[in-house]
Amino acid sequence: MDPLSDILALLQPKSVDTYGVVSGGEWALDFPRVYEGIKFGAVARGGGWLRVSGEPHPFRLEKGDCYLLTGQPYWLGSDLTLEGEDARTVFVDLKTRVARYGPHEDVFLVGGRLTFDESHKVLLTGVLPPVMHIPAGADEAATLRWTLNQLAKELSDMRPGSSLVSEHLGHILFVNALRLHMAREGGSSPGWLKGLNDPRIGRVLRVLHAEPAKRWTLEMLGKEAGMSRTAFALRFKTLVGWPPLDYLLRWRMRLAARALVSVDRARLSEIALSVGYDSESAFSAAFKRAMGCAPKHYQTRIRRRV
């Protein structure tokens, strides 16, 4: 698997909620609270405006447009001069997961929210901007439009299995929007997304993810990048945000964290060996340094929460 697939597999959302909003005429909804996770939305019918707290300019939304939001309060409506009604007061049909706001139906928005396990949220920190607007006319948006159309059908028709299909479509929409963001911007701030977009650093990330247990050194990684050790280390930290061996440590420990809660009866020594440690004590010390607690404590805490 490539690093993007690896990280997205590790970031499997602990919940994927999907919903629809039907409205029209003069309408405005306010979403005033800071929230966890990532919200996504798309225009299946009609259009409107999106305004995000802290952003200097609003975004015009047309049919087929998509957007991703990463925590800030926002407003949706037909006219920027309108005061939005608190979206929390709008009734959502629990059976169809569609809210109807007002007497008109010329606008249909589909969307959802993905939330992630607390220990993995750091992988998304700084990777995405507060808002991503993806116009329907973008060449790369064809897959997003297909996913949008399928999600709109599932929310409208409520066929057998619709709830499960909608969850998967929501995840697909997020992954493809992330791909498009990589293609267009490559990550505006340091992070693994920005590193993947760089040919040399991307090559190193691929070998680290392919062989996380290998005893990598800066010299070995510099050769993979075709750079001197010093130049490579500086470029890696500038793009990814962490020194190369620190990134490797963090990745190893997140793989170990997944194994601790998903593999039944896996012995600590086996998990340690799978991420490059010969002894349980060395592994435990590294895990505590990266994750803030001992492996057994982490395992107990997460399984109890589940």
Phi, psi and omega in degrees: 000150176278163184302322179299316178296319179302310185291320179294325176295321178290329182274015180318119183301140175283342173208143175230110179254131177239152183200171175224156176229123176251127180205196179161180184065222174266118183210154177200133179235135180252131177246088197276352189258143168293139185227162177269155176086200183233128175260143175230152179209161180204153182261110178274334181204140177081216182186187180168203180232151175234127176235128185245133180304130179091347179266136187288334185232145175282167180242129174279129181252127177243168179305129180093347178290149176234159176210150174237140181232143187236045168123340185276147173303154182209171183224140175232139179184178182271336185217128184294345180275350184279143173274131185280142171282142180302118185297338181291344180268354182276132183287131175248124177293115184293338180282316183263344184061031178241131176261138177247123185236108180089174187276349185261162183225025183278355177239132176225112177254137173242148182192193181177182179218137176248130175243150188236158177300141183307320186288343183253354184298334180301333180293340179262348183299122178077355183283320183249147176287169180301329180214139173238121176253124184241101183296148180298332183280354180296137182303322185281356188275001184301315180295322178297321180294320178298314180298318178301314181297319180294319179295319178299320179296316182296320180288332182276319189267332181051054176285168178304135181080008186300321182298314180293316180298319180298320178299314180294321179295323176298319177294318179298319179299318179296314182298316182289327174294323177295317176301315182296321178298320177299316183294325185273320189234333179072011181093118184276342179230163184303143179166170182300331180294318178291322178297321180297333182280348178267126185305315185284313180290325176300322179296320179293317178301323180294319180287327177296320180285330179288325183225070183293336183275351182294147181278077183287144172236166178299322179298315180297317181290324176298321177295321177300324181276348183071035183224164173290160182302315183293313181296320179296312183300319180293315181294320180298313181294322180298318184276316188269333179099347178230152170299154186306314183286334173292319177299316180300317178300312182297319180293316178302316184290330177286326172296319179295320179299319178296318180295324182297329184254351185245344182253113180290137175061017176289128180281150182301324180295324179292317179295318179302313181296324183293340179245018168099018180241133182278337183234149178295323183294317179295319179296314182299319179295317179295319180297315181297322180295321184274324189251352175088359178203165180290154182306314182295321178294319179298314181301314181296317183295313183291317180294325178293321179295318178296000000 
